[in-house]
Amino acid sequence: MCEYTSVAMIEDRKPLCNYRAPKYWPIWFAMGVLRLICLLPHQSVLAIGRILGKLAYYIAHSRRQIVKRNIELCFPEMSSFERHTLVVKHFKSLGIMLVEMGLGRWASDKYLQSITVIKGLEHLKKANKDGRGTILLSAHFTTLEISSRVLAAVSEPFDGVYRRNRSDFITEILRSGRERAVANLIEKRDIRKMVRNLRAGRTVWYAPDQSYNRKGAEIVNFFGIPTMHTTATSTLARLGKAVVIPFFFQRLPDGTYEITILAPLNDFPSEDPIADTRQYVSLLEKRIRICPEQYFWIHRKFKNLPDDYPDYYADLDASR
């Protein structure tokens, strides 16, 4: 049976059952294994995720080097042993993210709520009650795939922003899984739709922390390192007449989860989009320090800088 979602199909979309060619079979097999893993007790699911992550640490040499470089840049105060330990923990967190993708797709709302504590939900409820458009401002942590499912069970319907994968099949797997939580998915370049939905009083989940091309971005330090950051959050808030509420999700040591919804950002947006972006980055740095292994270090955070800035990954590319 073809797997459709409750969201209206976009013109270029195909149901998952259309991806039947042999080249897709390994992914289907992996999805089947993931489905079986998600039937196990929660601690066993997480343990398998850690094992998968540890395997990826040994296999994915180039990605390991990117994680290592990012952590070297952001945490120079750490000893080499501490940084190595953080790199290993991060890969284990990535492995857990994979199995959490399955939980986000197949677990029940009741089960997910039973292993999650939510703090600050009143901030989001107040914004919804006031009828204001709301930017649910977050970032790319390894808990991303499960966080929206948990929030969706206790909040008004909200929209999410996504980026297409190079593979249409992977894009559809991720998109259809995330549609278990969100009312609509908006491609990250579709600013008009985001603004339109915000003006209609909707909530839009938005994570603007990954590196952007130079167009529409400014250099803002991230842990003291020059980084290309989009200033679009400020623009969206202004054009969408929206309140901006930070939202973070943390995997706790005992395997349960904690959602933290903070009070709306003060004086946001201001007349200075760069200052607004710095405010977001400063908040993000504080949240990363709480659980650094759960941030998405595998991404080339410090790329796309102007030519007169260092290329922080040049020696990594040369060593391939």
C-alpha positions in Angstrom: 0.0 0.0 0.0 1.3 3.5 -0.9 2.1 5.6 2.1 0.5 9.0 1.9 0.2 11.6 4.6 -2.5 13.9 5.7 -0.8 16.9 4.2 -1.7 17.7 0.6 0.7 16.2 -1.8 3.1 18.6 -3.4 3.3 18.4 -7.2 6.8 16.9 -7.4 6.1 14.3 -4.7 5.6 10.6 -5.1 4.3 8.1 -2.5 6.9 5.9 -1.0 5.6 2.8 -2.8 6.8 4.3 -6.1 10.4 3.8 -5.0 10.5 0.1 -5.9 13.7 -0.1 -8.0 16.5 -2.4 -6.8 18.7 0.5 -5.9 16.2 1.4 -3.2 16.1 -2.1 -1.6 19.0 -1.5 0.9 17.2 1.6 2.2 13.9 -0.4 2.5 15.8 -3.1 4.3 17.3 -0.6 6.7 13.8 0.9 7.3 12.5 -2.6 8.1 15.3 -3.2 10.6 14.7 0.2 12.2 11.0 -0.7 12.6 11.9 -3.8 14.5 14.4 -2.0 16.7 11.7 0.5 17.7 9.6 -2.4 19.1 12.3 -3.1 21.8 12.4 -1.5 25.3 13.5 2.1 25.2 16.9 1.5 26.8 17.7 -1.2 24.3 16.7 1.1 21.4 19.2 3.7 22.7 21.9 1.1 23.3 21.6 0.0 19.7 21.8 3.6 18.6 25.0 4.1 20.5 26.5 1.0 18.9 25.6 2.3 15.4 27.1 5.6 16.2 30.4 4.0 17.5 30.6 2.0 14.2 30.1 5.3 12.2 32.9 6.8 14.2 35.3 4.2 12.9 33.9 4.1 9.4 33.2 7.7 8.5 36.7 9.1 8.5 36.0 12.3 6.6 33.0 13.1 8.8 35.0 12.3 11.9 37.6 14.8 10.8 34.9 17.5 10.4 33.5 16.8 13.9 37.0 16.9 15.3 37.8 20.2 13.7 34.5 21.9 14.7 35.1 20.8 18.3 38.7 22.0 18.3 37.6 25.4 17.1 34.7 25.8 19.5 36.3 24.3 22.6 40.0 25.3 22.7 40.0 25.2 26.5 39.4 21.4 26.4 42.3 19.0 26.6 42.9 16.7 23.6 41.5 13.8 25.6 38.3 15.8 26.5 37.8 16.7 22.8 38.3 13.1 21.7 35.8 12.0 24.3 33.3 14.6 23.0 33.8 13.5 19.4 33.0 9.8 20.4 30.0 10.9 22.4 28.8 12.9 19.4 28.9 9.9 17.1 27.0 7.9 19.7 24.4 10.7 19.8 24.2 10.6 16.0 23.5 6.9 16.2 20.7 7.5 18.7 19.3 10.1 16.3 18.9 7.4 13.7 16.8 5.2 15.9 14.9 8.2 17.2 13.9 8.9 13.6 12.1 5.6 13.8 10.5 6.5 17.2 9.4 9.8 15.7 7.8 7.9 12.8 6.1 5.0 14.6 5.9 5.5 18.4 2.6 6.6 19.9 2.0 10.0 21.4 1.2 8.4 24.7 4.6 6.6 24.8 6.6 9.7 23.8 4.9 11.8 26.4 5.6 9.2 29.1 9.4 9.7 28.6 9.4 13.5 28.2 9.2 16.4 30.6 8.0 19.7 29.1 9.0 23.1 30.7 7.6 26.5 29.6 4.7 25.3 27.5 2.7 28.2 28.8 4.8 30.6 26.6 3.7 28.9 23.5 0.1 28.5 24.6 -0.1 32.2 25.4 1.1 33.2 21.9 -1.4 30.8 20.3 -4.2 32.2 22.5 -3.3 35.8 21.5 -3.6 34.7 17.8 -0.1 35.8 17.0 2.1 34.2 14.4 4.9 32.4 16.3 8.4 31.5 15.2 9.4 28.4 17.3 13.1 29.1 17.1 15.3 26.1 17.5 18.6 24.6 16.2 20.0 21.4 14.7 20.5 19.0 17.6 20.6 15.3 17.2 17.2 15.1 19.0 15.6 16.9 16.1 13.7 13.9 14.6 11.8 13.1 17.8 11.3 16.6 19.3 8.6 17.8 17.0 6.5 14.6 17.6 6.5 15.2 21.3 5.7 18.9 21.0 2.9 18.2 18.5 1.0 16.1 21.0 0.7 18.9 23.5 0.5 22.1 21.4 -1.6 23.6 18.6 -0.7 22.4 15.1 2.5 24.0 13.8 4.4 24.1 10.5 8.0 23.0 10.0 10.8 24.1 7.7 12.9 21.5 5.9 15.7 21.2 3.4 15.6 18.7 0.5 18.0 15.8 0.4 19.9 15.1 -2.8 17.9 11.8 -3.0 14.2 12.2 -3.6 13.6 8.9 -1.8 15.4 10.1 1.4 13.6 13.4 1.1 10.3 11.7 1.0 11.2 9.3 3.9 12.2 12.3 6.1 9.3 14.4 5.0 6.6 11.8 5.5 8.0 11.0 8.9 8.0 14.6 10.0 4.5 15.0 8.8 3.5 12.8 11.7 4.1 16.0 13.8 3.7 19.1 11.7 0.6 20.4 9.8 2.7 21.6 6.9 6.3 21.3 5.7 7.8 24.4 4.1 11.0 24.2 2.0 13.6 26.5 3.6 13.8 28.8 0.6 10.0 29.4 0.5 10.2 32.6 2.6 6.9 33.9 1.2 5.0 30.9 2.5 6.6 31.2 5.9 5.6 34.9 6.1 2.1 34.1 4.8 1.5 31.4 7.4 2.9 33.6 10.2 0.6 36.5 9.3 -2.3 34.0 9.4 -1.4 33.4 13.1 0.3 30.0 12.6 3.4 28.7 14.4 6.4 27.9 12.3 9.3 25.7 13.6 12.5 27.2 12.3 16.2 26.3 12.8 18.5 28.8 11.2 21.8 27.8 12.7 23.5 25.9 9.8 26.0 27.6 7.5 24.5 29.6 4.7 25.9 30.9 1.4 26.9 34.5 1.5 23.6 35.8 0.0 21.3 36.8 2.8 23.9 36.0 5.5 26.3 38.0 7.7 29.4 37.1 9.6 28.6 36.5 13.2 31.0 34.8 15.6 30.0 31.4 16.9 32.1 30.3 19.9 34.5 33.1 18.9 34.9 31.8 15.3 33.7 33.8 12.3 30.6 32.1 10.8 28.1 32.9 8.0 24.8 33.2 9.7 21.5 33.9 8.0 19.7 37.0 9.3 16.4 35.7 8.0 14.9 35.1 11.5 14.8 38.9 12.0 13.2 39.4 8.6 10.6 36.7 9.1 9.6 38.1 12.5 9.2 41.6 11.1 7.4 40.6 7.9 5.3 37.9 9.6 4.5 40.2 12.6 5.5 37.2 14.7 6.6 36.6 18.3 9.9 34.6 18.5 9.9 31.8 21.1 13.1 29.7 21.6 12.6 26.0 21.8 15.2 23.3 22.7 15.1 19.6 23.3 17.6 17.6 25.3 18.2 13.8 25.7 18.9 13.2 29.4 21.4 10.7 30.8 18.7 8.3 31.9 17.3 8.1 28.3 14.3 10.4 28.9 13.9 13.8 27.3 13.3 17.4 28.3 11.6 20.1 26.2 12.5 23.6 27.2 10.3 26.4 25.8 11.7 29.8 26.8 9.9 33.2 27.1 9.6 35.2 23.8 12.8 37.1 22.9 12.7 40.7 24.0 12.9 43.5 21.4 12.9 41.0 18.6 13.1 41.9 15.8 15.0 45.1 16.4 16.2 47.6 13.8 19.5 45.7 13.5 19.2 42.1 12.0 22.8 41.4 12.8 22.3 42.2 16.5 19.2 40.0 16.4 21.2 37.2 15.0 23.9 37.7 17.7 21.2 37.4 20.3 20.1 34.0 18.8 23.7 32.7 18.5 24.5 33.7 22.1 21.5 31.8 23.3 22.4 28.8 21.1 25.9 28.7 22.6 24.5 28.5 26.1 22.2 25.7 25.1 25.0 23.8 23.4 27.2 24.0 26.5 24.5 22.1 28.4 24.7 19.0 26.1 27.6 19.6 23.6 27.6 16.1 22.3 24.0 16.5 21.1 24.7 19.5 18.7 25.1 18.7 15.0 28.9 19.0 14.7 29.0 16.8 11.6 28.0 19.8 9.5 30.7 22.2 8.1 29.7 25.0 10.3 32.5 27.4 9.3 32.3 27.2 5.5 31.3 29.8 2.8 33.4 32.6 4.4 34.8 35.4 2.2 38.2 34.8 0.7 40.1 36.9 3.2 39.0 34.6 6.1 40.6 31.2 6.8 39.4 28.1 5.2 39.0 26.0 8.3 38.5 22.8 6.4 41.2 23.2 3.7 43.7 20.7 5.2 40.9 18.2 5.7 40.0 18.3 2.0 43.7 18.0 1.0 44.2 14.9 3.1 41.5 12.9 1.3 
